[in-house]
Amino acid sequence: MAKQKKERKDDTVLTEWQKRNIEFLKRKKKEEEEKKKLKQELQEEKRAQIRKQLNAGSDEENAKEPAADEQKKKKPAKKRQIKKQAKQKRKKHLTKKQRAWRKASPVMVVSLMVLLFSLFLISPYSKRKILNVEGLTHALEEDVLAQSKISDSDYFFSLIFQPAPYEQAIKQANMWVKKAAISYSFPNIFTIKIKEYDVVGYMQTDAGYQPILENGKHAAAVNITELPDNYLIINLENKDDIQTLVKTFASMDKDLISNIKSVDPAATSATADLLSLTMYDGNIVKVPLSEIKTKLPYYSKIKSTLSEPSIIDMEVGLFATTAAIEEAAETAKEEQSEPVPEDGESTADENPETQEESAEEAADDTQETPAESVPEAEAEQ
Protein backbone atom coordinates (compact mmCIF):
# COMPACT_ATOMS: atom_id res chain seq x y z
CA MET A 1 0.00 0.00 0.00
CA ALA A 2 2.87 2.30 0.81
CA LYS A 3 4.43 1.61 -2.60
CA GLN A 4 1.30 2.37 -4.42
CA LYS A 5 1.04 5.60 -2.44
CA LYS A 6 4.55 6.59 -3.48
CA GLU A 7 3.88 5.80 -7.14
CA ARG A 8 0.81 7.83 -7.01
CA LYS A 9 2.77 10.68 -5.47
CA ASP A 10 5.35 10.46 -8.25
CA ASP A 11 2.72 10.35 -10.91
CA THR A 12 1.19 13.31 -9.50
CA VAL A 13 4.44 15.17 -9.19
CA LEU A 14 6.13 14.48 -12.67
CA THR A 15 4.56 15.20 -15.96
CA GLU A 16 5.23 13.29 -19.16
CA TRP A 17 7.45 15.95 -20.61
CA GLN A 18 9.51 15.98 -17.42
CA LYS A 19 9.90 12.23 -17.57
CA ARG A 20 11.06 12.33 -21.20
CA ASN A 21 13.48 15.07 -20.36
CA ILE A 22 14.89 13.03 -17.51
CA GLU A 23 15.32 10.01 -19.78
CA PHE A 24 16.97 12.15 -22.44
CA LEU A 25 19.42 13.54 -19.92
CA LYS A 26 20.23 10.07 -18.64
CA ARG A 27 20.88 8.86 -22.20
CA LYS A 28 23.07 11.87 -22.89
CA LYS A 29 25.14 11.17 -19.79
CA LYS A 30 25.59 7.57 -20.85
CA GLU A 31 26.66 8.63 -24.36
CA GLU A 32 29.14 11.12 -22.98
CA GLU A 33 30.58 8.55 -20.61
CA GLU A 34 30.84 6.07 -23.46
CA LYS A 35 32.58 8.68 -25.64
CA LYS A 36 35.03 9.44 -22.84
CA LYS A 37 35.79 5.75 -22.46
CA LEU A 38 36.30 5.41 -26.21
CA LYS A 39 38.63 8.40 -26.27
CA GLN A 40 40.64 7.03 -23.39
CA GLU A 41 40.83 3.66 -25.04
CA LEU A 42 41.92 5.23 -28.32
CA GLN A 43 44.57 7.33 -26.57
CA GLU A 44 45.89 4.29 -24.74
CA GLU A 45 46.00 2.35 -28.00
CA LYS A 46 47.90 5.17 -29.73
CA ARG A 47 50.36 5.43 -26.86
CA ALA A 48 50.86 1.69 -26.95
CA GLN A 49 51.45 1.81 -30.71
CA ILE A 50 53.95 4.68 -30.38
CA ARG A 51 55.82 2.80 -27.67
CA LYS A 52 55.90 -0.29 -29.84
CA GLN A 53 57.23 1.70 -32.80
CA LEU A 54 59.92 3.34 -30.69
CA ASN A 55 60.98 0.03 -29.26
CA ALA A 56 60.91 -1.56 -32.69
CA GLY A 57 62.99 1.32 -34.21
CA SER A 58 65.67 1.10 -31.54
CA ASP A 59 65.80 -2.65 -31.96
CA GLU A 60 66.14 -2.28 -35.72
CA GLU A 61 68.94 0.31 -35.36
CA ASN A 62 70.75 -1.90 -32.92
CA ALA A 63 70.31 -4.77 -35.29
CA LYS A 64 71.37 -2.71 -38.35
CA GLU A 65 74.66 -1.48 -36.83
CA PRO A 66 76.31 -4.88 -36.51
CA ALA A 67 74.77 -5.85 -39.84
CA ALA A 68 76.35 -2.81 -41.52
CA ASP A 69 79.69 -3.56 -39.87
CA GLU A 70 79.49 -7.10 -41.06
CA GLN A 71 78.65 -5.93 -44.57
CA LYS A 72 81.61 -3.56 -44.57
CA LYS A 73 83.87 -6.35 -43.47
CA LYS A 74 82.39 -8.67 -46.02
CA LYS A 75 82.75 -6.21 -48.94
CA PRO A 76 86.59 -6.34 -49.28
CA ALA A 77 86.51 -10.03 -48.78
CA LYS A 78 83.90 -10.30 -51.52
CA LYS A 79 85.97 -8.11 -53.81
CA ARG A 80 89.01 -10.28 -53.22
CA GLN A 81 87.02 -13.35 -53.94
CA ILE A 82 85.67 -11.78 -57.14
CA LYS A 83 89.18 -10.84 -58.25
CA LYS A 84 90.50 -14.29 -57.49
CA GLN A 85 87.66 -15.84 -59.37
CA ALA A 86 88.29 -13.53 -62.36
CA LYS A 87 91.98 -14.43 -62.35
CA GLN A 88 91.20 -18.09 -62.12
CA LYS A 89 88.78 -17.75 -65.04
CA ARG A 90 91.42 -15.95 -67.09
CA LYS A 91 94.00 -18.57 -66.24
CA LYS A 92 91.57 -21.23 -67.23
CA HIS A 93 91.00 -19.50 -70.60
CA LEU A 94 94.80 -18.99 -71.26
CA THR A 95 96.58 -21.69 -73.17
CA LYS A 96 99.95 -23.14 -72.24
CA LYS A 97 101.73 -21.03 -74.87
CA GLN A 98 100.14 -17.85 -73.61
CA ARG A 99 101.17 -18.68 -70.05
CA ALA A 100 104.72 -19.34 -71.20
CA TRP A 101 104.86 -16.01 -73.09
CA ARG A 102 103.60 -14.19 -70.03
CA LYS A 103 106.31 -15.65 -67.87
CA ALA A 104 109.04 -14.99 -70.44
CA SER A 105 107.95 -11.47 -71.45
CA PRO A 106 109.99 -9.57 -68.74
CA VAL A 107 113.15 -11.44 -69.69
CA MET A 108 112.49 -10.82 -73.37
CA VAL A 109 111.99 -7.07 -72.85
CA VAL A 110 115.21 -6.70 -70.85
CA SER A 111 117.23 -8.73 -73.32
CA LEU A 112 115.80 -6.73 -76.22
CA MET A 113 116.80 -3.44 -74.54
CA VAL A 114 120.33 -4.74 -73.94
CA LEU A 115 120.55 -5.82 -77.56
CA LEU A 116 119.41 -2.44 -78.85
CA PHE A 117 121.86 -0.60 -76.56
CA SER A 118 124.77 -2.78 -77.66
CA LEU A 119 123.86 -2.24 -81.33
CA PHE A 120 123.77 1.51 -80.69
CA LEU A 121 127.23 1.41 -79.09
CA ILE A 122 128.60 -0.48 -82.06
CA SER A 123 127.10 2.00 -84.51
CA PRO A 124 128.88 5.31 -85.35
CA TYR A 125 125.92 7.29 -83.94
CA SER A 126 127.15 6.65 -80.37
CA LYS A 127 130.30 8.70 -81.09
CA ARG A 128 128.83 11.59 -83.01
CA LYS A 129 129.06 14.83 -81.04
CA ILE A 130 128.31 18.47 -81.82
CA LEU A 131 130.59 20.73 -79.74
CA ASN A 132 130.02 24.44 -79.13
CA VAL A 133 132.09 26.91 -77.07
CA GLU A 134 130.61 29.95 -75.28
CA GLY A 135 132.03 32.83 -73.20
CA LEU A 136 135.28 33.40 -75.10
CA THR A 137 136.86 36.88 -75.23
CA HIS A 138 140.60 36.29 -75.49
CA ALA A 139 140.99 32.50 -75.83
CA LEU A 140 140.40 30.82 -79.21
CA GLU A 141 137.68 28.23 -79.82
CA GLU A 142 140.05 25.93 -81.70
CA ASP A 143 142.50 25.96 -78.79
CA VAL A 144 139.77 25.16 -76.25
CA LEU A 145 138.47 22.22 -78.32
CA ALA A 146 141.99 20.84 -78.79
CA GLN A 147 142.88 21.32 -75.11
CA SER A 148 139.70 19.55 -73.95
CA LYS A 149 141.12 16.28 -75.36
CA ILE A 150 137.68 15.24 -76.64
CA SER A 151 138.38 12.83 -79.49
CA ASP A 152 136.07 11.48 -82.19
CA SER A 153 136.42 7.98 -80.73
CA ASP A 154 134.95 9.01 -77.34
CA TYR A 155 131.38 7.93 -76.65
CA PHE A 156 129.13 10.88 -75.91
CA PHE A 157 127.94 9.02 -72.80
CA SER A 158 131.37 9.72 -71.28
CA LEU A 159 130.80 13.45 -71.76
CA ILE A 160 127.37 13.20 -70.12
CA PHE A 161 128.33 11.19 -67.04
CA GLN A 162 132.04 12.09 -66.64
CA PRO A 163 132.71 15.65 -67.90
CA ALA A 164 135.16 16.57 -65.07
CA PRO A 165 138.37 15.26 -66.75
CA TYR A 166 137.68 17.26 -69.91
CA GLU A 167 136.88 20.43 -67.93
CA GLN A 168 140.06 20.05 -65.86
CA ALA A 169 142.16 19.53 -68.99
CA ILE A 170 140.93 22.85 -70.44
CA LYS A 171 141.71 24.74 -67.19
CA GLN A 172 145.22 23.31 -66.94
CA ALA A 173 146.14 23.86 -70.59
CA ASN A 174 144.72 27.36 -71.17
CA MET A 175 145.95 30.25 -68.98
CA TRP A 176 142.89 32.37 -69.88
CA VAL A 177 140.34 29.85 -68.60
CA LYS A 178 139.20 30.40 -65.01
CA LYS A 179 136.30 27.95 -65.13
CA ALA A 180 135.00 25.43 -67.70
CA ALA A 181 131.68 23.56 -67.63
CA ILE A 182 130.22 21.09 -70.16
CA SER A 183 126.44 20.95 -70.57
CA TYR A 184 124.39 18.44 -72.64
CA SER A 185 121.39 19.03 -74.91
CA PHE A 186 119.36 16.36 -76.69
CA PRO A 187 120.25 14.48 -78.82
CA ASN A 188 124.04 14.87 -79.03
CA ILE A 189 124.84 18.60 -78.56
CA PHE A 190 127.47 19.63 -75.99
CA THR A 191 128.24 23.23 -74.97
CA ILE A 192 131.53 24.16 -73.27
CA LYS A 193 130.89 27.29 -71.17
CA ILE A 194 134.08 29.24 -70.43
CA LYS A 195 134.75 31.92 -67.82
CA GLU A 196 138.03 33.78 -68.41
CA TYR A 197 140.42 35.55 -66.04
CA ASP A 198 140.27 39.35 -66.08
CA VAL A 199 143.20 41.39 -67.36
CA VAL A 200 144.51 43.52 -64.49
CA GLY A 201 147.25 45.36 -66.37
CA TYR A 202 149.83 45.33 -69.16
CA MET A 203 153.61 45.19 -69.19
CA GLN A 204 155.42 47.06 -71.95
CA THR A 205 157.96 44.86 -73.73
CA ASP A 206 159.87 44.91 -77.03
CA ALA A 207 157.21 42.70 -78.63
CA GLY A 208 154.35 44.96 -77.50
CA TYR A 209 152.10 45.11 -74.47
CA GLN A 210 151.93 41.87 -72.53
CA PRO A 211 148.61 41.30 -70.62
CA ILE A 212 148.92 40.35 -66.96
CA LEU A 213 145.97 38.26 -65.74
CA GLU A 214 144.42 38.28 -62.27
CA ASN A 215 146.09 34.93 -61.52
CA GLY A 216 149.53 36.56 -62.11
CA LYS A 217 150.26 34.86 -65.44
CA HIS A 218 151.51 36.73 -68.52
CA ALA A 219 149.71 36.25 -71.84
CA ALA A 220 151.08 36.79 -75.34
CA ALA A 221 151.93 40.40 -76.23
CA VAL A 222 149.43 42.49 -78.20
CA ASN A 223 149.72 45.67 -80.28
CA ILE A 224 148.80 49.09 -78.92
CA THR A 225 145.79 49.14 -81.24
CA GLU A 226 144.32 46.16 -79.39
CA LEU A 227 144.45 47.85 -75.99
CA PRO A 228 141.27 49.19 -74.35
CA ASP A 229 140.61 52.90 -73.81
CA ASN A 230 141.80 52.86 -70.18
CA TYR A 231 144.53 50.39 -69.38
CA LEU A 232 147.04 49.94 -66.55
CA ILE A 233 150.78 49.76 -67.30
CA ILE A 234 152.87 47.88 -64.71
CA ASN A 235 156.56 48.79 -64.91
CA LEU A 236 157.92 46.37 -62.31
CA GLU A 237 160.71 43.88 -62.92
CA ASN A 238 160.37 41.57 -59.93
CA LYS A 239 157.92 38.76 -60.82
CA ASP A 240 156.96 38.16 -57.18
CA ASP A 241 156.09 41.86 -56.77
CA ILE A 242 154.04 41.78 -59.96
CA GLN A 243 152.11 38.71 -58.82
CA THR A 244 151.48 40.23 -55.37
CA LEU A 245 150.33 43.52 -56.91
CA VAL A 246 148.01 41.81 -59.42
CA LYS A 247 146.37 39.60 -56.81
CA THR A 248 145.90 42.61 -54.50
CA PHE A 249 144.31 44.66 -57.31
CA ALA A 250 142.01 41.74 -58.18
CA SER A 251 140.53 41.83 -54.66
CA MET A 252 140.03 45.64 -54.56
CA ASP A 253 137.39 48.01 -55.91
CA LYS A 254 137.38 47.89 -59.73
CA ASP A 255 136.45 51.57 -60.09
CA LEU A 256 139.48 52.57 -58.03
CA ILE A 257 141.85 50.28 -59.97
CA SER A 258 140.49 51.46 -63.33
CA ASN A 259 141.62 55.02 -62.43
CA ILE A 260 145.28 53.93 -62.20
CA LYS A 261 147.28 54.67 -65.35
CA SER A 262 150.67 53.20 -64.45
CA VAL A 263 152.61 51.62 -61.58
CA ASP A 264 156.33 52.40 -61.22
CA PRO A 265 158.91 51.51 -58.55
CA ALA A 266 159.82 54.38 -56.19
CA ALA A 267 161.96 52.64 -53.57
CA THR A 268 163.66 54.73 -50.89
CA SER A 269 166.20 53.92 -48.20
CA ALA A 270 163.34 53.71 -45.68
CA THR A 271 160.81 51.81 -47.83
CA ALA A 272 162.11 49.25 -50.32
CA ASP A 273 158.67 48.32 -51.73
CA LEU A 274 157.41 51.88 -52.30
CA LEU A 275 155.39 52.29 -55.52
CA SER A 276 154.40 55.36 -57.50
CA LEU A 277 150.88 55.16 -58.95
CA THR A 278 150.02 57.62 -61.70
CA MET A 279 146.28 58.23 -61.87
CA TYR A 280 144.19 59.18 -64.89
CA ASP A 281 142.99 62.33 -63.07
CA GLY A 282 146.57 63.69 -62.96
CA ASN A 283 147.47 62.84 -59.34
CA ILE A 284 150.34 60.65 -58.16
CA VAL A 285 150.05 58.30 -55.19
CA LYS A 286 153.09 56.94 -53.37
CA VAL A 287 152.25 53.88 -51.31
CA PRO A 288 154.14 50.78 -50.13
CA LEU A 289 153.21 47.51 -51.85
CA SER A 290 152.73 45.79 -48.50
CA GLU A 291 150.17 48.44 -47.40
CA ILE A 292 148.47 49.19 -50.71
CA LYS A 293 145.28 47.29 -49.83
CA THR A 294 144.70 49.27 -46.62
CA LYS A 295 145.94 52.73 -47.64
CA LEU A 296 144.99 53.12 -51.31
CA PRO A 297 141.17 53.18 -50.65
CA TYR A 298 141.70 56.53 -48.84
CA TYR A 299 142.55 58.10 -52.20
CA SER A 300 138.82 58.27 -53.07
CA LYS A 301 138.27 60.61 -50.10
CA ILE A 302 141.44 62.65 -50.60
CA LYS A 303 141.03 63.52 -54.30
CA SER A 304 137.81 65.46 -53.65
CA THR A 305 139.76 67.93 -51.43
CA LEU A 306 142.48 68.62 -54.02
CA SER A 307 142.28 71.78 -56.14
CA GLU A 308 145.17 70.91 -58.48
CA PRO A 309 147.16 67.82 -59.53
CA SER A 310 149.01 66.70 -56.43
CA ILE A 311 151.24 64.02 -54.98
CA ILE A 312 149.64 61.98 -52.18
CA ASP A 313 152.34 60.45 -50.03
CA MET A 314 151.24 57.37 -48.08
CA GLU A 315 154.71 56.13 -47.18
CA VAL A 316 154.58 57.31 -43.57
CA GLY A 317 151.20 58.64 -42.56
CA LEU A 318 149.24 60.37 -45.28
CA PHE A 319 149.67 63.91 -46.70
CA ALA A 320 149.36 65.74 -50.02
CA THR A 321 151.88 67.99 -51.78
CA THR A 322 152.62 69.20 -55.31
CA ALA A 323 155.38 68.53 -57.82
CA ALA A 324 156.67 72.12 -57.59
CA ILE A 325 157.05 71.84 -53.82
CA GLU A 326 158.95 68.57 -54.09
CA GLU A 327 161.26 69.97 -56.78
CA ALA A 328 162.06 72.96 -54.59
CA ALA A 329 162.81 70.67 -51.67
CA GLU A 330 165.08 68.49 -53.82
CA THR A 331 167.01 71.47 -55.18
CA ALA A 332 167.50 72.78 -51.65
CA LYS A 333 168.89 69.41 -50.56
CA GLU A 334 171.20 69.30 -53.57
CA GLU A 335 172.51 72.79 -52.85
CA GLN A 336 173.19 71.85 -49.23
CA SER A 337 174.99 68.69 -50.26
CA GLU A 338 177.24 70.35 -52.93
CA PRO A 339 181.04 69.81 -52.29
CA VAL A 340 183.24 72.73 -51.02
CA PRO A 341 185.59 74.30 -53.67
CA GLU A 342 189.34 73.73 -53.47
CA ASP A 343 190.11 77.35 -52.51
CA GLY A 344 188.20 76.78 -49.24
CA GLU A 345 185.59 79.35 -50.02
CA SER A 346 182.08 78.06 -50.82
CA THR A 347 179.35 79.91 -52.61
CA ALA A 348 177.24 79.52 -49.50
CA ASP A 349 179.89 81.34 -47.48
CA GLU A 350 180.00 84.12 -50.00
CA ASN A 351 176.22 84.55 -49.89
CA PRO A 352 175.02 83.45 -46.45
CA GLU A 353 171.78 85.38 -46.83
CA THR A 354 170.75 83.54 -50.01
CA GLN A 355 171.48 80.17 -48.37
CA GLU A 356 169.24 80.98 -45.43
CA GLU A 357 166.42 82.20 -47.72
CA SER A 358 166.46 79.05 -49.87
CA ALA A 359 166.41 76.82 -46.79
CA GLU A 360 163.47 78.72 -45.34
CA GLU A 361 161.53 78.51 -48.64
CA ALA A 362 162.08 74.74 -48.87
CA ALA A 363 160.92 74.29 -45.30
CA ASP A 364 157.82 76.40 -45.92
CA ASP A 365 156.99 74.54 -49.15
CA THR A 366 157.23 71.05 -47.61
CA GLN A 367 154.92 71.98 -44.75
CA GLU A 368 151.38 70.54 -44.94
CA THR A 369 148.58 72.86 -45.94
CA PRO A 370 145.05 72.34 -44.49
CA ALA A 371 143.41 71.95 -47.91
CA GLU A 372 145.94 69.40 -49.15
CA SER A 373 146.63 67.26 -46.08
CA VAL A 374 144.82 64.40 -44.42
CA PRO A 375 145.44 63.45 -40.78
CA GLU A 376 147.70 60.50 -40.18
CA ALA A 377 145.23 58.99 -37.70
CA GLU A 378 142.63 58.56 -40.46
CA ALA A 379 145.12 56.68 -42.64
CA GLU A 380 146.15 54.40 -39.80
CA GLN A 381 142.51 53.44 -39.27
C-alpha positions in Angstrom: 0.0 0.0 0.0 2.9 2.3 0.8 4.4 1.6 -2.6 1.3 2.4 -4.4 1.0 5.6 -2.4 4.5 6.6 -3.5 3.9 5.8 -7.1 0.8 7.8 -7.0 2.8 10.7 -5.5 5.3 10.5 -8.2 2.7 10.3 -10.9 1.2 13.3 -9.5 4.4 15.2 -9.2 6.1 14.5 -12.7 4.6 15.2 -16.0 5.2 13.3 -19.2 7.5 16.0 -20.6 9.5 16.0 -17.4 9.9 12.2 -17.6 11.1 12.3 -21.2 13.5 15.1 -20.4 14.9 13.0 -17.5 15.3 10.0 -19.8 17.0 12.2 -22.4 19.4 13.5 -19.9 20.2 10.1 -18.6 20.9 8.9 -22.2 23.1 11.9 -22.9 25.1 11.2 -19.8 25.6 7.6 -20.9 26.7 8.6 -24.4 29.1 11.1 -23.0 30.6 8.5 -20.6 30.8 6.1 -23.5 32.6 8.7 -25.6 35.0 9.4 -22.8 35.8 5.8 -22.5 36.3 5.4 -26.2 38.6 8.4 -26.3 40.6 7.0 -23.4 40.8 3.7 -25.0 41.9 5.2 -28.3 44.6 7.3 -26.6 45.9 4.3 -24.7 46.0 2.3 -28.0 47.9 5.2 -29.7 50.4 5.4 -26.9 50.9 1.7 -27.0 51.4 1.8 -30.7 53.9 4.7 -30.4 55.8 2.8 -27.7 55.9 -0.3 -29.8 57.2 1.7 -32.8 59.9 3.3 -30.7 61.0 0.0 -29.3 60.9 -1.6 -32.7 63.0 1.3 -34.2 65.7 1.1 -31.5 65.8 -2.7 -32.0 66.1 -2.3 -35.7 68.9 0.3 -35.4 70.7 -1.9 -32.9 70.3 -4.8 -35.3 71.4 -2.7 -38.4 74.7 -1.5 -36.8 76.3 -4.9 -36.5 74.8 -5.9 -39.8 76.3 -2.8 -41.5 79.7 -3.6 -39.9 79.5 -7.1 -41.1 78.6 -5.9 -44.6 81.6 -3.6 -44.6 83.9 -6.3 -43.5 82.4 -8.7 -46.0 82.8 -6.2 -48.9 86.6 -6.3 -49.3 86.5 -10.0 -48.8 83.9 -10.3 -51.5 86.0 -8.1 -53.8 89.0 -10.3 -53.2 87.0 -13.4 -53.9 85.7 -11.8 -57.1 89.2 -10.8 -58.3 90.5 -14.3 -57.5 87.7 -15.8 -59.4 88.3 -13.5 -62.4 92.0 -14.4 -62.3 91.2 -18.1 -62.1 88.8 -17.8 -65.0 91.4 -16.0 -67.1 94.0 -18.6 -66.2 91.6 -21.2 -67.2 91.0 -19.5 -70.6 94.8 -19.0 -71.3 96.6 -21.7 -73.2 100.0 -23.1 -72.2 101.7 -21.0 -74.9 100.1 -17.9 -73.6 101.2 -18.7 -70.1 104.7 -19.3 -71.2 104.9 -16.0 -73.1 103.6 -14.2 -70.0 106.3 -15.7 -67.9 109.0 -15.0 -70.4 108.0 -11.5 -71.4 110.0 -9.6 -68.7 113.1 -11.4 -69.7 112.5 -10.8 -73.4 112.0 -7.1 -72.9 115.2 -6.7 -70.8 117.2 -8.7 -73.3 115.8 -6.7 -76.2 116.8 -3.4 -74.5 120.3 -4.7 -73.9 120.5 -5.8 -77.6 119.4 -2.4 -78.8 121.9 -0.6 -76.6 124.8 -2.8 -77.7 123.9 -2.2 -81.3 123.8 1.5 -80.7 127.2 1.4 -79.1 128.6 -0.5 -82.1 127.1 2.0 -84.5 128.9 5.3 -85.3 125.9 7.3 -83.9 127.1 6.7 -80.4 130.3 8.7 -81.1 128.8 11.6 -83.0 129.1 14.8 -81.0 128.3 18.5 -81.8 130.6 20.7 -79.7 130.0 24.4 -79.1 132.1 26.9 -77.1 130.6 30.0 -75.3 132.0 32.8 -73.2 135.3 33.4 -75.1 136.9 36.9 -75.2 140.6 36.3 -75.5 141.0 32.5 -75.8 140.4 30.8 -79.2 137.7 28.2 -79.8 140.1 25.9 -81.7 142.5 26.0 -78.8 139.8 25.2 -76.2 138.5 22.2 -78.3 142.0 20.8 -78.8 142.9 21.3 -75.1 139.7 19.6 -73.9 141.1 16.3 -75.4 137.7 15.2 -76.6 138.4 12.8 -79.5 136.1 11.5 -82.2 136.4 8.0 -80.7 135.0 9.0 -77.3 131.4 7.9 -76.6 129.1 10.9 -75.9 127.9 9.0 -72.8 131.4 9.7 -71.3 130.8 13.5 -71.8 127.4 13.2 -70.1 128.3 11.2 -67.0 132.0 12.1 -66.6 132.7 15.7 -67.9 135.2 16.6 -65.1 138.4 15.3 -66.8 137.7 17.3 -69.9 136.9 20.4 -67.9 140.1 20.1 -65.9 142.2 19.5 -69.0 140.9 22.9 -70.4 141.7 24.7 -67.2 145.2 23.3 -66.9 146.1 23.9 -70.6 144.7 27.4 -71.2 146.0 30.2 -69.0 142.9 32.4 -69.9 140.3 29.8 -68.6 139.2 30.4 -65.0 136.3 27.9 -65.1 135.0 25.4 -67.7 131.7 23.6 -67.6 130.2 21.1 -70.2 126.4 20.9 -70.6 124.4 18.4 -72.6 121.4 19.0 -74.9 119.4 16.4 -76.7 120.3 14.5 -78.8 124.0 14.9 -79.0 124.8 18.6 -78.6 127.5 19.6 -76.0 128.2 23.2 -75.0 131.5 24.2 -73.3 130.9 27.3 -71.2 134.1 29.2 -70.4 134.8 31.9 -67.8 138.0 33.8 -68.4 140.4 35.5 -66.0 140.3 39.3 -66.1 143.2 41.4 -67.4 144.5 43.5 -64.5 147.2 45.4 -66.4 149.8 45.3 -69.2 153.6 45.2 -69.2 155.4 47.1 -72.0 158.0 44.9 -73.7 159.9 44.9 -77.0 157.2 42.7 -78.6 154.4 45.0 -77.5 152.1 45.1 -74.5 151.9 41.9 -72.5 148.6 41.3 -70.6 148.9 40.3 -67.0 146.0 38.3 -65.7 144.4 38.3 -62.3 146.1 34.9 -61.5 149.5 36.6 -62.1 150.3 34.9 -65.4 151.5 36.7 -68.5 149.7 36.2 -71.8 151.1 36.8 -75.3 151.9 40.4 -76.2 149.4 42.5 -78.2 149.7 45.7 -80.3 148.8 49.1 -78.9 145.8 49.1 -81.2 144.3 46.2 -79.4 144.5 47.9 -76.0 141.3 49.2 -74.4 140.6 52.9 -73.8 141.8 52.9 -70.2 144.5 50.4 -69.4 147.0 49.9 -66.6 150.8 49.8 -67.3 152.9 47.9 -64.7 156.6 48.8 -64.9 157.9 46.4 -62.3 160.7 43.9 -62.9 160.4 41.6 -59.9 157.9 38.8 -60.8 157.0 38.2 -57.2 156.1 41.9 -56.8 154.0 41.8 -60.0 152.1 38.7 -58.8 151.5 40.2 -55.4 150.3 43.5 -56.9 148.0 41.8 -59.4 146.4 39.6 -56.8 145.9 42.6 -54.5 144.3 44.7 -57.3 142.0 41.7 -58.2 140.5 41.8 -54.7 140.0 45.6 -54.6 137.4 48.0 -55.9 137.4 47.9 -59.7 136.5 51.6 -60.1 139.5 52.6 -58.0 141.9 50.3 -60.0 140.5 51.5 -63.3 141.6 55.0 -62.4 145.3 53.9 -62.2 147.3 54.7 -65.4 150.7 53.2 -64.4 152.6 51.6 -61.6 156.3 52.4 -61.2 158.9 51.5 -58.6 159.8 54.4 -56.2 162.0 52.6 -53.6 163.7 54.7 -50.9 166.2 53.9 -48.2 163.3 53.7 -45.7 160.8 51.8 -47.8 162.1 49.3 -50.3 158.7 48.3 -51.7 157.4 51.9 -52.3 155.4 52.3 -55.5 154.4 55.4 -57.5 150.9 55.2 -59.0 150.0 57.6 -61.7 146.3 58.2 -61.9 144.2 59.2 -64.9 143.0 62.3 -63.1 146.6 63.7 -63.0 147.5 62.8 -59.3 150.3 60.6 -58.2 150.1 58.3 -55.2 153.1 56.9 -53.4 152.3 53.9 -51.3 154.1 50.8 -50.1 153.2 47.5 -51.9 152.7 45.8 -48.5 150.2 48.4 -47.4 148.5 49.2 -50.7 145.3 47.3 -49.8 144.7 49.3 -46.6 145.9 52.7 -47.6 145.0 53.1 -51.3 141.2 53.2 -50.7 141.7 56.5 -48.8 142.5 58.1 -52.2 138.8 58.3 -53.1 138.3 60.6 -50.1 141.4 62.7 -50.6 141.0 63.5 -54.3 137.8 65.5 -53.7 139.8 67.9 -51.4 142.5 68.6 -54.0 142.3 71.8 -56.1 145.2 70.9 -58.5 147.2 67.8 -59.5 149.0 66.7 -56.4 151.2 64.0 -55.0 149.6 62.0 -52.2 152.3 60.4 -50.0 151.2 57.4 -48.1 154.7 56.1 -47.2 154.6 57.3 -43.6 151.2 58.6 -42.6 149.2 60.4 -45.3 149.7 63.9 -46.7 149.4 65.7 -50.0 151.9 68.0 -51.8 152.6 69.2 -55.3 155.4 68.5 -57.8 156.7 72.1 -57.6 157.0 71.8 -53.8 159.0 68.6 -54.1 161.3 70.0 -56.8 162.1 73.0 -54.6 162.8 70.7 -51.7 165.1 68.5 -53.8 167.0 71.5 -55.2 167.5 72.8 -51.6 168.9 69.4 -50.6 171.2 69.3 -53.6 172.5 72.8 -52.8 173.2 71.9 -49.2 175.0 68.7 -50.3 177.2 70.4 -52.9 181.0 69.8 -52.3 183.2 72.7 -51.0 185.6 74.3 -53.7 189.3 73.7 -53.5 190.1 77.4 -52.5 188.2 76.8 -49.2 185.6 79.3 -50.0 182.1 78.1 -50.8 179.4 79.9 -52.6 177.2 79.5 -49.5 179.9 81.3 -47.5 180.0 84.1 -50.0 176.2 84.6 -49.9 175.0 83.4 -46.5 171.8 85.4 -46.8 170.8 83.5 -50.0 171.5 80.2 -48.4 169.2 81.0 -45.4 166.4 82.2 -47.7 166.5 79.0 -49.9 166.4 76.8 -46.8 163.5 78.7 -45.3 161.5 78.5 -48.6 162.1 74.7 -48.9 160.9 74.3 -45.3 157.8 76.4 -45.9 157.0 74.5 -49.1 157.2 71.0 -47.6 154.9 72.0 -44.8 151.4 70.5 -44.9 148.6 72.9 -45.9 145.1 72.3 -44.5 143.4 72.0 -47.9 145.9 69.4 -49.1 146.6 67.3 -46.1 144.8 64.4 -44.4 145.4 63.5 -40.8 147.7 60.5 -40.2 145.2 59.0 -37.7 142.6 58.6 -40.5 145.1 56.7 -42.6 146.2 54.4 -39.8 142.5 53.4 -39.3 
